Amino acid sequence: MVFNYDVVVVGAGHAGCEAAAAAANLGAKTCLITMDMNKIAQMSCNPAIGGIAKGQIVREIDALGGYTGIVTDRCSLQFRMLNLSKGPAVWSPRSQCDRAKFIWTWREILENIPNLQIWQDQARELVVDNQEVQGVKTYYGAEFKAKCVIITAGTFLNGLMHIGRVKIPGGRCAESAALELTESITKYGIRAGRMKTGTPVRIDKRSVNFSLMEKQDGDHNFHKFSYLPTEHTAVSERNNLPCWICYTNTEVHDVLRSGLPDSPLYNGQIQSIGPRYCPSIETKLHTFPDKDEHMLFLEPEGETTNEMYLNGFSSSLPLDIQLTALRKIPAFRNLEIYRPGYAIEYDFFDPTQLTHALESKVVKNLFFAGQVNGTTGYEEAAGQGVIAGINAAINSSKADFTKSKDYPSEISKKQKVDTHSNAGTTLLNNGEPFTLGRNEAYIGVLIDDLVTKGVDEPYRMFTSRAEYRILLRQDDADMRLTERSYKLGLASEERYQLMTSKKEKIKAITDFVANFSMKPSLINPALETLGTTPLRQGCKLEELLGRPQININNITPHIDTLRKELEHVIGDDHRREEIIEAAEIQIKYKGYIYREQQMAEKMIRLENIKIQGKFDYPNMTQISIEARQKLQAIQPVTLAQASRIPGVSPSDINIMLVLMGR
């Protein structure tokens, strides 16, 4: 049986779901192939979304018109804004989710997207002709012809699970591995490698003594993930189930050390590299031998289930070692578990073989997104999925648009972009790839790091990886990205109007405080009450708000004109707190924001210098041998990208500028 689609997505994890949704919503006839429709967007490890830098990515996905933020808000058990004691550049939302509800919420959304079909099967073979993808074949014997294929297979490619010396083929607990797909891809010249990750034990909460643990509650405020004001994201509906904290001890460590000879990480059974920033408990013992304890977080898996997740105790040690060690923790003396932790090895593909659109440089119209690119985390995967889905839709529209030139009557039927119709009727984004810069989004930083630097260990996003992180805050992802996505045709009219009204209100507030003068005699009593130095002379309200003790909410009761202005500007907008917080960040950090914008603009000049195809790198004797080799391998598109390649020095860049006559 042969099926015809514009875009086929292989794998329905977080990357696959966002990729399929984006492609279909842009009008491409899309098929999402998954081994199990009951495991769509399964949270294979921690049942949580967000965290440091990851939360920013989810807000960017939402601003672009993706669904991860919406699903998370609907399934949230506890929400926290991390790093509030620090500056807003590193504030990061995180939400504990109901694992089962997360799956069914995603499935409900996908099943109701026009142009999107779900097929339960396993992809077996990539079909390629003359280095251009043609589709995929499955184990059921079906052939899916497609203009573009997106591979988002997660940890399933030749997946092998380890529990002590026990090895079980699989992509996830109780789920089979994809055993032939890697080989059908690499035979076309695409390089593959091997990585490792892991997951902790799952605990029966009925066996836990919570009185011996520290309770950790969520936040009770307006923060959430999605910018959309739906009833599903109302903070008042959030369950706010607690998480719990406990610690390992020397007894636990002694038991764990006794099992190291049977640890796949230390007996040679696992050769691949695991994630540096989410190490197993045995790796922690090896890396930090002087520590007598390590913090553990016990987190709910769902609203009604007794299953709980032990964050911080990822392990591939034998089952008996894991259980014996855990029972040395006072709160776990009578512990019962549902299953042990395990490690998993899987195939990935070298991301330096991709363009910034996540299209293969080796096989045309073949895209990769998620852990197959060497990343970790649901959020990084979902962010890649959106970009891959968008660009697959663009490429499929190019294919139909080129074909339609022979049939002008077909294309003349539609003179403008219709964002939720067949991709063949319009040329999306003028046929140009949709990419994000490092100054535009964490997603842009992530993809640029992958395709420019590559990976030698599972990649995890941090705020420290972004050189313009004060421009990439979680509060303004809609301001940065929604207009671009709306012009593309992905973000809805509702999103765009919400963003523009919010922008107007923020500007009205910032303009008001920049021009409103304060008199010492009228404001000094309030300043003393708020614990800050009285004024000696008049100043603008903006200057007062620059003080750490002062914010819009605590100063408003003392300035009647400000109260009236806020009422006039915001009115009955339910986003009052969100708007005030965003305006205040712009006011307090105005100087820092301006400085970073200037830095970004300087780098953009290099981004505008296109160099692809202009240099014969192997014969450029003016630059170092290492630079020649790296430039030849990566083939950077711009001079800015070339400057970020490890091994390419500033002097090499200057020489290239001279050679270009700049």
PLY file of the C-alpha trace (Angstrom):
ply
format ascii 1.0
element vertex 662
property float x
property float y
property float z
element edge 661
property int vertex1
property int vertex2
end_header
0.00 0.00 0.00
1.35 3.43 -0.96
0.37 6.69 0.73
1.26 10.18 -0.48
2.08 13.11 1.81
3.92 16.41 1.75
5.66 15.72 5.07
6.20 12.47 6.99
7.40 12.67 10.61
8.97 9.54 12.09
8.48 9.41 15.86
5.85 11.04 18.07
7.98 12.28 20.92
8.17 15.95 21.80
10.10 16.84 18.64
7.81 14.80 16.43
4.61 16.23 17.86
5.72 19.83 17.41
7.15 19.10 13.95
3.96 17.43 12.72
1.75 20.15 14.19
3.81 22.97 12.66
3.96 21.38 9.21
0.23 20.59 9.17
-0.79 24.02 10.47
1.23 25.58 7.65
-0.86 23.62 5.17
1.36 20.63 4.43
-0.41 17.28 4.20
1.38 15.55 7.06
1.62 12.03 8.47
3.00 11.31 11.95
4.27 7.73 12.27
4.49 6.35 15.82
5.00 2.89 17.25
2.31 3.45 19.90
-0.47 6.04 19.74
-0.93 5.62 23.49
2.59 6.94 24.12
2.46 10.16 22.10
4.68 12.82 23.74
5.56 10.35 26.47
7.70 11.94 29.19
10.26 9.16 29.18
12.16 10.46 32.16
11.21 13.32 34.48
7.48 14.22 34.32
8.26 17.94 34.21
8.59 20.65 31.59
10.92 23.65 31.79
13.76 24.54 34.09
16.86 26.68 33.64
16.88 27.88 29.98
14.53 25.02 29.07
11.57 27.04 30.33
12.58 29.90 28.03
12.57 27.47 25.09
9.01 26.36 25.90
7.82 29.97 26.02
9.50 30.51 22.62
7.72 27.45 21.23
4.44 28.90 22.47
5.21 32.33 21.00
5.81 30.66 17.63
2.43 28.91 17.77
3.54 25.53 19.13
1.70 23.48 21.72
4.12 22.37 24.46
3.29 25.36 26.68
-0.47 24.88 26.24
-0.27 21.16 27.05
1.94 21.82 30.06
-0.45 24.39 31.53
-3.38 22.02 31.09
-1.52 19.18 32.81
0.36 21.10 35.49
0.52 19.67 39.02
2.91 22.30 40.35
4.40 25.45 38.81
7.54 27.27 39.94
9.49 30.20 38.53
13.12 29.34 39.20
15.87 31.87 39.96
13.57 34.68 41.12
16.26 35.75 43.59
18.47 36.58 40.59
18.01 38.88 37.60
15.20 38.36 35.07
17.66 37.17 32.41
17.77 33.80 34.20
14.19 33.52 35.49
13.02 30.13 34.25
9.53 28.58 34.46
9.16 24.92 35.39
6.06 22.77 35.79
5.54 19.32 37.26
3.02 17.52 35.03
0.57 14.66 35.07
2.34 12.18 32.80
-0.76 10.32 31.58
-2.80 13.49 31.07
0.09 15.01 29.12
-0.07 12.17 26.59
-3.82 12.35 26.07
-3.87 16.13 25.89
-1.26 16.06 23.12
-3.11 13.29 21.31
-6.40 15.20 21.44
-4.70 18.26 19.94
-2.95 16.31 17.16
-6.04 14.35 16.19
-7.92 17.58 15.59
-5.35 19.42 13.45
-6.46 19.62 9.80
-4.03 18.06 7.30
-2.52 15.78 9.99
-2.88 12.00 9.96
-1.45 9.66 12.62
-0.27 6.17 11.60
0.64 3.52 14.18
3.56 1.53 12.81
7.36 1.45 12.85
9.50 3.03 10.15
11.94 0.49 8.77
13.65 2.09 5.80
14.35 5.55 4.47
13.69 5.80 0.72
16.19 8.01 -1.13
16.79 8.58 -4.82
19.77 10.56 -6.14
20.46 11.90 -2.62
16.92 13.28 -2.30
14.44 11.77 0.15
11.37 10.08 -1.32
9.66 8.72 1.78
9.80 5.81 4.23
8.77 2.16 4.35
7.33 0.52 7.48
7.24 -2.89 9.08
3.56 -3.26 8.13
4.60 -3.10 4.50
3.24 0.39 3.89
5.17 2.93 1.84
4.78 6.62 2.63
5.90 8.80 -0.24
6.75 12.33 0.86
8.39 15.51 -0.36
10.08 15.85 3.06
10.82 13.44 5.92
11.61 14.45 9.50
13.40 11.91 11.72
12.56 12.37 15.42
13.20 8.87 16.74
14.53 9.86 20.18
16.36 7.05 21.97
14.82 4.26 19.89
17.47 3.86 17.18
19.21 0.60 18.12
18.27 1.35 21.72
19.81 -0.88 24.38
18.82 -0.68 28.06
21.18 -1.60 30.91
20.32 -2.66 34.49
23.57 -3.91 35.98
24.84 -6.66 33.69
21.35 -7.20 32.26
20.96 -5.84 28.72
17.56 -5.45 27.06
17.00 -4.10 23.54
14.49 -1.26 23.71
13.90 2.40 23.14
12.18 2.87 26.47
11.01 0.59 29.30
8.70 -2.08 27.83
9.01 -0.63 24.31
10.97 -2.17 21.43
13.92 -0.54 19.72
14.08 0.59 16.08
16.70 -1.82 14.75
17.10 -1.09 11.02
16.39 2.59 10.48
19.87 3.88 11.40
21.53 1.68 8.82
19.08 2.76 6.11
20.09 6.38 6.80
23.86 6.03 7.20
24.25 4.17 3.90
23.64 7.49 2.16
26.69 9.07 3.79
25.18 10.48 6.99
27.43 9.94 10.01
26.02 8.33 13.16
27.35 7.97 16.69
26.33 6.47 19.99
25.16 8.20 23.18
23.85 7.19 26.58
21.27 8.55 28.98
19.42 7.17 31.98
16.41 7.38 34.23
15.77 6.79 37.96
13.76 4.32 39.96
9.97 4.79 40.18
8.65 4.71 43.75
5.36 3.72 45.38
4.47 6.72 47.53
2.54 4.52 49.98
5.89 3.16 51.19
7.44 6.60 51.84
7.64 8.31 55.24
7.01 11.91 54.19
7.41 13.19 57.75
11.16 12.64 57.31
11.32 14.72 54.14
11.30 18.44 53.38
8.18 19.66 51.59
8.54 21.85 48.49
5.40 23.69 47.38
4.82 25.46 44.09
4.21 29.14 43.39
0.82 30.79 43.78
0.86 33.63 41.27
0.02 34.51 37.68
2.97 32.80 35.98
2.35 30.03 33.46
3.81 28.85 30.15
1.39 29.76 27.39
0.72 33.36 26.39
-2.82 32.35 25.42
-5.50 33.27 28.01
-7.54 30.06 27.94
-9.55 28.61 30.79
-7.17 25.66 30.84
-4.27 27.86 31.91
-6.03 29.55 34.81
-3.65 29.52 37.76
-6.53 28.99 40.17
-7.11 25.54 38.64
-3.56 24.35 39.24
-3.41 21.42 41.67
-0.11 22.44 43.29
0.87 19.00 44.49
4.08 19.22 46.54
7.47 17.78 45.73
9.69 16.43 48.50
13.41 16.68 49.30
15.69 14.18 50.99
19.40 13.30 50.91
21.64 10.32 50.41
24.12 9.48 53.18
27.36 7.58 53.71
25.51 4.27 54.17
23.80 4.76 50.82
27.13 5.56 49.19
28.80 2.47 50.65
26.11 0.21 49.16
26.33 1.96 45.80
30.12 1.60 45.70
29.81 -2.13 46.37
27.84 -2.40 43.13
30.28 -0.48 40.92
31.95 -3.66 39.54
28.56 -4.51 38.04
27.88 -0.97 36.83
27.73 -0.81 33.01
29.35 2.63 33.23
32.48 1.29 34.94
32.89 -2.32 33.77
33.15 -1.45 30.08
29.66 -2.60 29.17
28.71 0.97 28.10
31.21 2.73 25.83
29.14 5.77 24.86
29.11 9.13 26.64
26.33 10.17 29.02
24.98 13.63 29.86
27.43 15.73 31.86
24.75 17.85 33.54
22.36 15.05 34.53
24.79 12.43 35.86
23.88 9.06 37.33
24.20 8.60 41.08
27.25 6.36 40.53
28.88 9.11 38.43
28.24 11.59 41.26
30.08 9.30 43.68
33.00 9.07 41.27
33.10 12.81 40.43
32.51 14.09 43.98
34.17 11.51 46.27
34.41 14.04 49.12
30.63 14.59 49.39
28.78 12.67 52.09
25.31 13.44 50.72
23.49 14.33 47.51
20.09 16.03 47.29
17.18 14.04 45.88
13.74 15.28 44.79
10.70 13.03 45.02
8.15 14.25 42.46
4.56 13.20 41.61
3.93 11.37 38.33
0.25 12.26 38.27
-2.68 13.68 40.16
-4.14 10.32 41.22
-1.34 7.77 40.80
0.87 6.51 43.64
3.88 6.42 41.31
6.59 8.96 42.07
9.84 9.93 40.35
13.13 10.17 42.28
14.97 13.05 40.62
18.74 12.88 41.20
18.99 9.09 41.45
19.43 8.08 37.82
21.23 4.74 37.85
22.13 1.65 35.83
23.34 -0.32 38.87
21.88 -3.78 39.54
18.32 -3.86 40.86
19.27 -5.20 44.31
21.95 -2.52 44.76
19.53 0.27 43.87
16.84 -0.93 46.28
19.22 -1.76 49.15
20.91 1.64 48.87
17.63 3.56 48.83
16.39 1.77 51.95
19.34 3.29 53.82
17.63 6.70 53.50
15.40 7.22 56.59
12.31 8.22 54.61
12.70 5.10 52.44
13.23 2.43 55.15
10.18 0.49 53.95
10.48 1.45 50.30
8.64 -0.37 47.54
9.30 0.42 43.88
7.51 -0.03 40.56
10.70 -0.47 38.54
14.43 0.25 38.85
16.39 2.92 37.09
18.24 2.00 33.93
20.67 3.40 31.37
19.98 3.39 27.65
22.34 3.60 24.70
21.06 4.83 21.33
22.18 6.13 17.95
22.37 9.80 17.02
23.47 11.65 13.89
26.25 14.25 13.70
24.38 17.59 13.71
27.19 19.42 11.88
25.78 17.67 8.80
22.67 19.87 9.10
21.81 23.38 8.00
20.29 25.90 10.43
16.91 24.82 9.05
17.76 21.31 10.39
17.84 19.92 6.86
20.52 17.39 5.98
23.39 18.72 3.86
23.81 15.17 2.51
20.25 14.12 1.61
17.92 16.81 0.31
14.57 17.34 2.11
15.58 15.08 5.00
15.31 16.76 8.40
16.42 15.69 11.88
15.10 16.96 15.23
15.44 16.02 18.89
17.72 13.52 20.59
18.79 12.11 17.22
20.77 15.37 16.93
22.62 14.69 20.18
20.53 16.80 22.55
18.89 16.02 25.88
15.50 17.10 27.18
11.93 17.39 25.97
12.23 21.15 25.58
15.31 21.13 23.33
13.65 18.42 21.24
10.36 20.30 20.93
12.13 23.51 19.93
13.97 21.68 17.14
10.72 20.03 16.12
9.00 23.35 15.48
11.86 24.57 13.26
12.11 21.28 11.36
8.33 21.19 10.84
8.25 24.76 9.56
11.09 24.19 7.12
9.72 20.87 5.88
6.47 22.68 5.08
8.44 25.41 3.29
10.35 22.85 1.21
7.20 20.95 0.30
5.53 24.19 -0.78
8.59 24.95 -2.94
8.25 21.59 -4.63
4.59 22.18 -5.48
5.14 25.81 -6.41
7.84 24.83 -8.91
5.57 22.18 -10.35
2.65 24.59 -10.60
4.58 26.90 -12.96
3.57 24.53 -15.72
-0.05 24.90 -14.63
-0.64 28.61 -13.96
-4.36 28.11 -13.62
-3.80 26.13 -10.42
-1.68 28.72 -8.66
-3.90 31.58 -9.80
-6.75 30.13 -7.80
-5.10 31.50 -4.66
-3.30 34.84 -4.69
-2.56 35.18 -0.98
-1.27 32.98 1.83
-3.90 30.80 3.46
-2.12 29.37 6.50
-4.31 26.32 7.05
-4.68 25.03 3.52
-2.65 22.69 1.34
1.00 23.67 1.09
0.94 23.25 -2.67
-1.22 26.34 -3.19
1.28 28.87 -1.86
5.00 29.48 -1.52
5.69 29.71 2.19
8.19 32.29 3.44
9.04 33.09 -0.20
10.71 29.69 -0.25
13.46 30.85 2.14
14.46 28.75 5.18
12.99 29.87 8.49
15.82 30.20 11.00
16.34 31.97 14.32
19.46 33.93 15.28
21.38 33.70 18.53
20.04 37.15 19.43
16.44 36.11 18.71
15.86 32.93 20.69
17.37 30.17 22.82
16.15 27.89 20.03
18.49 29.83 17.75
21.39 29.37 20.17
20.64 25.66 20.47
20.54 25.00 16.73
23.56 27.17 15.98
25.58 25.34 18.64
24.57 21.98 17.18
25.25 22.68 13.51
28.36 24.82 14.08
30.13 23.11 16.99
28.66 19.62 16.95
28.39 17.45 20.06
30.73 15.08 21.86
28.26 14.51 24.72
24.48 14.92 25.08
23.79 18.66 24.71
21.80 20.51 27.34
20.74 24.15 27.14
21.78 26.61 29.85
21.34 30.36 30.13
25.14 30.62 30.13
25.26 29.34 26.54
23.45 32.47 25.32
25.63 35.57 24.96
22.50 37.76 24.73
20.46 36.22 27.52
19.06 39.52 28.80
17.45 39.85 25.36
16.15 36.28 25.51
14.10 36.48 28.70
11.12 34.24 29.38
8.80 37.24 29.75
9.28 38.59 26.21
9.38 35.53 23.95
6.10 36.67 22.39
7.58 40.11 21.63
10.56 38.47 19.94
8.94 35.73 17.91
5.17 35.97 17.47
5.25 38.57 14.70
7.75 36.51 12.68
5.64 33.41 13.11
2.44 35.29 12.27
3.92 36.58 9.02
4.98 33.03 8.20
1.44 31.86 8.82
1.91 29.68 11.90
1.00 31.93 14.84
-2.74 32.64 14.89
-4.49 35.98 14.58
-5.44 35.69 18.26
-1.78 35.33 19.28
-0.76 38.27 17.15
-3.45 40.58 18.50
-2.67 39.60 22.09
1.00 40.35 21.49
0.42 43.73 19.85
-1.97 44.90 22.57
0.49 43.81 25.25
3.34 45.62 23.49
1.28 48.82 23.27
0.41 48.70 26.96
3.99 48.05 28.02
5.16 51.00 25.91
2.49 53.25 27.42
3.67 52.36 30.93
7.39 52.77 30.16
6.76 56.12 28.43
4.73 57.35 31.40
7.35 56.53 34.04
10.12 57.97 31.85
8.35 61.34 31.75
6.52 61.56 35.10
8.38 63.80 37.59
8.53 63.08 41.31
8.70 65.81 43.98
10.64 64.97 47.18
8.02 66.50 49.48
5.29 64.26 48.06
7.13 60.96 47.76
9.74 60.95 50.57
7.36 59.65 53.28
6.57 56.69 51.06
10.23 56.06 50.30
11.06 55.93 54.00
8.21 53.47 54.51
9.65 51.27 51.75
13.13 51.35 53.31
14.94 53.41 50.71
16.76 56.75 50.78
14.58 59.90 50.48
15.05 62.21 47.51
17.10 65.41 47.84
15.78 66.74 44.56
13.11 65.85 42.03
13.58 63.02 39.56
11.67 60.97 37.02
9.67 57.99 38.26
11.83 55.81 36.01
14.86 56.63 38.15
13.03 55.66 41.34
11.97 52.33 39.84
15.61 51.58 39.23
16.06 51.08 42.98
15.90 47.44 44.16
13.49 48.33 47.01
10.97 49.94 44.65
8.63 48.28 42.19
5.45 49.34 40.42
3.17 47.44 42.77
4.55 48.85 46.04
4.90 52.43 44.81
1.50 52.69 43.07
-0.55 53.14 46.30
1.55 56.25 47.04
1.19 57.86 43.57
-2.44 58.45 42.62
-1.53 59.59 39.10
0.32 56.32 38.48
-2.65 54.29 39.75
-5.01 56.10 37.38
-2.60 55.67 34.47
-2.35 51.92 35.06
-6.14 51.64 35.25
-6.43 53.58 31.99
-3.74 51.61 30.15
-4.48 48.08 31.37
-8.20 48.36 32.08
-9.80 44.98 32.67
-7.07 43.05 30.84
-6.64 39.80 32.77
-2.89 39.99 32.05
-2.38 42.91 34.44
0.43 41.28 36.46
2.11 39.94 33.33
2.09 43.38 31.67
3.34 45.19 34.78
6.15 42.67 35.31
7.28 42.93 31.67
7.19 46.75 31.76
9.11 46.84 35.03
11.85 44.58 33.67
12.31 46.92 30.72
12.46 49.92 33.07
14.86 48.46 35.64
17.22 46.86 33.12
16.98 49.48 30.39
20.72 50.16 30.30
21.71 46.49 30.22
19.16 45.72 27.50
20.42 48.61 25.36
24.05 47.53 25.76
23.28 43.96 24.74
21.26 45.14 21.75
24.30 47.13 20.60
26.51 44.04 20.95
24.01 41.95 19.01
23.83 44.49 16.21
27.61 44.35 15.79
27.45 40.57 15.43
24.55 40.85 12.97
26.91 42.70 10.62
29.03 39.55 10.45
25.87 37.45 10.06
25.09 39.48 6.93
28.43 38.60 5.31
27.68 35.44 3.34
30.71 33.25 2.68
29.25 29.89 1.66
30.85 28.77 -1.61
33.27 31.74 -1.72
36.40 30.08 -0.32
38.49 27.08 -1.30
39.31 26.18 2.30
41.84 23.36 1.71
44.03 25.72 -0.32
43.78 28.77 1.99
47.38 28.75 3.19
46.89 32.14 4.92
44.94 30.53 7.79
45.78 27.68 10.16
45.50 24.05 9.12
42.96 23.43 11.90
40.81 26.33 10.68
40.95 25.01 7.11
39.84 21.55 8.23
37.03 22.83 10.43
35.75 25.31 7.83
35.81 22.63 5.13
33.84 20.23 7.34
31.21 22.72 8.56
30.88 24.90 5.44
29.56 27.92 7.41
26.96 30.10 5.74
28.10 33.41 7.26
31.28 34.89 8.66
29.64 35.06 12.09
28.99 31.32 12.03
32.60 30.75 10.97
33.78 32.78 13.97
31.95 30.39 16.33
33.57 27.23 15.01
36.03 25.78 17.56
39.52 26.07 16.11
38.80 29.13 13.95
40.62 32.08 15.54
39.83 35.82 15.34
42.93 36.25 13.14
41.53 33.66 10.73
38.32 35.68 10.51
40.26 38.89 9.89
42.19 37.23 7.06
38.92 36.06 5.50
37.60 39.62 5.70
40.72 40.90 3.95
40.41 38.26 1.25
36.82 39.34 0.67
37.96 42.94 0.27
36.12 44.12 3.39
0 1
1 2
2 3
3 4
4 5
5 6
6 7
7 8
8 9
9 10
10 11
11 12
12 13
13 14
14 15
15 16
16 17
17 18
18 19
19 20
20 21
21 22
22 23
23 24
24 25
25 26
26 27
27 28
28 29
29 30
30 31
31 32
32 33
33 34
34 35
35 36
36 37
37 38
38 39
39 40
40 41
41 42
42 43
43 44
44 45
45 46
46 47
47 48
48 49
49 50
50 51
51 52
52 53
53 54
54 55
55 56
56 57
57 58
58 59
59 60
60 61
61 62
62 63
63 64
64 65
65 66
66 67
67 68
68 69
69 70
70 71
71 72
72 73
73 74
74 75
75 76
76 77
77 78
78 79
79 80
80 81
81 82
82 83
83 84
84 85
85 86
86 87
87 88
88 89
89 90
90 91
91 92
92 93
93 94
94 95
95 96
96 97
97 98
98 99
99 100
100 101
101 102
102 103
103 104
104 105
105 106
106 107
107 108
108 109
109 110
110 111
111 112
112 113
113 114
114 115
115 116
116 117
117 118
118 119
119 120
120 121
121 122
122 123
123 124
124 125
125 126
126 127
127 128
128 129
129 130
130 131
131 132
132 133
133 134
134 135
135 136
136 137
137 138
138 139
139 140
140 141
141 142
142 143
143 144
144 145
145 146
146 147
147 148
148 149
149 150
150 151
151 152
152 153
153 154
154 155
155 156
156 157
157 158
158 159
159 160
160 161
161 162
162 163
163 164
164 165
165 166
166 167
167 168
168 169
169 170
170 171
171 172
172 173
173 174
174 175
175 176
176 177
177 178
178 179
179 180
180 181
181 182
182 183
183 184
184 185
185 186
186 187
187 188
188 189
189 190
190 191
191 192
192 193
193 194
194 195
195 196
196 197
197 198
198 199
199 200
200 201
201 202
202 203
203 204
204 205
205 206
206 207
207 208
208 209
209 210
210 211
211 212
212 213
213 214
214 215
215 216
216 217
217 218
218 219
219 220
220 221
221 222
222 223
223 224
224 225
225 226
226 227
227 228
228 229
229 230
230 231
231 232
232 233
233 234
234 235
235 236
236 237
237 238
238 239
239 240
240 241
241 242
242 243
243 244
244 245
245 246
246 247
247 248
248 249
249 250
250 251
251 252
252 253
253 254
254 255
255 256
256 257
257 258
258 259
259 260
260 261
261 262
262 263
263 264
264 265
265 266
266 267
267 268
268 269
269 270
270 271
271 272
272 273
273 274
274 275
275 276
276 277
277 278
278 279
279 280
280 281
281 282
282 283
283 284
284 285
285 286
286 287
287 288
288 289
289 290
290 291
291 292
292 293
293 294
294 295
295 296
296 297
297 298
298 299
299 300
300 301
301 302
302 303
303 304
304 305
305 306
306 307
307 308
308 309
309 310
310 311
311 312
312 313
313 314
314 315
315 316
316 317
317 318
318 319
319 320
320 321
321 322
322 323
323 324
324 325
325 326
326 327
327 328
328 329
329 330
330 331
331 332
332 333
333 334
334 335
335 336
336 337
337 338
338 339
339 340
340 341
341 342
342 343
343 344
344 345
345 346
346 347
347 348
348 349
349 350
350 351
351 352
352 353
353 354
354 355
355 356
356 357
357 358
358 359
359 360
360 361
361 362
362 363
363 364
364 365
365 366
366 367
367 368
368 369
369 370
370 371
371 372
372 373
373 374
374 375
375 376
376 377
377 378
378 379
379 380
380 381
381 382
382 383
383 384
384 385
385 386
386 387
387 388
388 389
389 390
390 391
391 392
392 393
393 394
394 395
395 396
396 397
397 398
398 399
399 400
400 401
401 402
402 403
403 404
404 405
405 406
406 407
407 408
408 409
409 410
410 411
411 412
412 413
413 414
414 415
415 416
416 417
417 418
418 419
419 420
420 421
421 422
422 423
423 424
424 425
425 426
426 427
427 428
428 429
429 430
430 431
431 432
432 433
433 434
434 435
435 436
436 437
437 438
438 439
439 440
440 441
441 442
442 443
443 444
444 445
445 446
446 447
447 448
448 449
449 450
450 451
451 452
452 453
453 454
454 455
455 456
456 457
457 458
458 459
459 460
460 461
461 462
462 463
463 464
464 465
465 466
466 467
467 468
468 469
469 470
470 471
471 472
472 473
473 474
474 475
475 476
476 477
477 478
478 479
479 480
480 481
481 482
482 483
483 484
484 485
485 486
486 487
487 488
488 489
489 490
490 491
491 492
492 493
493 494
494 495
495 496
496 497
497 498
498 499
499 500
500 501
501 502
502 503
503 504
504 505
505 506
506 507
507 508
508 509
509 510
510 511
511 512
512 513
513 514
514 515
515 516
516 517
517 518
518 519
519 520
520 521
521 522
522 523
523 524
524 525
525 526
526 527
527 528
528 529
529 530
530 531
531 532
532 533
533 534
534 535
535 536
536 537
537 538
538 539
539 540
540 541
541 542
542 543
543 544
544 545
545 546
546 547
547 548
548 549
549 550
550 551
551 552
552 553
553 554
554 555
555 556
556 557
557 558
558 559
559 560
560 561
561 562
562 563
563 564
564 565
565 566
566 567
567 568
568 569
569 570
570 571
571 572
572 573
573 574
574 575
575 576
576 577
577 578
578 579
579 580
580 581
581 582
582 583
583 584
584 585
585 586
586 587
587 588
588 589
589 590
590 591
591 592
592 593
593 594
594 595
595 596
596 597
597 598
598 599
599 600
600 601
601 602
602 603
603 604
604 605
605 606
606 607
607 608
608 609
609 610
610 611
611 612
612 613
613 614
614 615
615 616
616 617
617 618
618 619
619 620
620 621
621 622
622 623
623 624
624 625
625 626
626 627
627 628
628 629
629 630
630 631
631 632
632 633
633 634
634 635
635 636
636 637
637 638
638 639
639 640
640 641
641 642
642 643
643 644
644 645
645 646
646 647
647 648
648 649
649 650
650 651
651 652
652 653
653 654
654 655
655 656
656 657
657 658
658 659
659 660
660 661
